[in-house]
Amino acid sequence: MALRCLPNWVCPQTTHRSPLVGLAEFDSKRRRFCLWECSSSASQRAVTAIEGEIPYGRELKKSSEEMGLTQETRSVAFHRDLSMLPKPLTASNLYSSDGDDSKMRISFQGIPGAYSETAALKAYPNCETVPCEQFEVTFQAVELWLVDKAVLPIENSIGGSIHRNYDLLLRHRLHIVQEVQLPVNHCLLGVPGVKKEEIKCVLSHPQALDQCVNSLNNLGIQRVSAKDTATAAQTVSSSGKRDVGAIASVRAANIYGLDILAENIQDDANNVTRFLILAREPMIPRTDRPYKTSIVFSLEEGPGVLFKALAVFALRSINLSKIESRPQRRRPLRVVDGSNHGSAKYFDYLFYIDFEASMAEIRAQHALGHLQEFASFIRILGCYPMDLVR
């Protein structure tokens, strides 16, 4: 409500009674009253108490000399109070700067030196990483406000999708706010001073061992599974055995004081792991750069329903970069009565899709609206900027 304050000076001996209501100040020297009219466009009159203001009706008990305020100083005090009010948000307030991550805490599965920690540091170079024993604990750490975000590996260019983590995305209510494409550099590590030919046994995560089969066979090295690559490096460092090595990252070698005997020993040089950054609140979609949106949905039963679901994106020239299906855990089997006098039982699936468009685009909004005609369930997992391998 916009207020207009007008001073009206009158003599106290007059019999005229002003109909104005407002704040009155008594001047003992000039024996005059200062009446302030506060009016609004709706002809409503009100007196709003500002911090430090005397409630209406008590101001007559003190003279203006006792209060130590003049008409001018009261106006200044009023505006000073307004300047202390919170400023309106602007568009720049909605997005943190790229370098403002010194207080960011990110949880990851494993111990220091894991590839997940490297992915977190690629996304937020100045963040504090928090190791967790299991993937589910990384989700819980965010939900309990112990950390700000979590990093989660979701697929590898050689090993494929990590199905367990897809299930966790659906089970928890966190949002994807960023993706990280991390090139994998598997290194053969050993204790200081050892040579590559001395290694007889190597420890690492089963997937890392599978990705280095040819290199290890050429060296005649026996493979032993470990919990993860960083744990393998830690075990070799603590044992001090010269004939035992580990397959892990360069960062793990630096942390646990191991020598790098060979780099890039993976069989496929183009080995990339895709990670997701998860947060409690979704990211506000924009259109200033390429975005990707991840969704999960299930479909009603019927011929060609999956084709129709995918067609809603093709009709709007939206590229699908990923499609993954997972049986529903709570209702894995769907029973359908057929015309052949029997019943058919088959898996009821959830479909995970990544498409290259931002939810700020009208075409993406219309595509999901069209998809709802065929879907019995749909949920947006996140809308986030695309990451290119660099």
Disulfide bonds with the S-S distance in Angstrom:
none
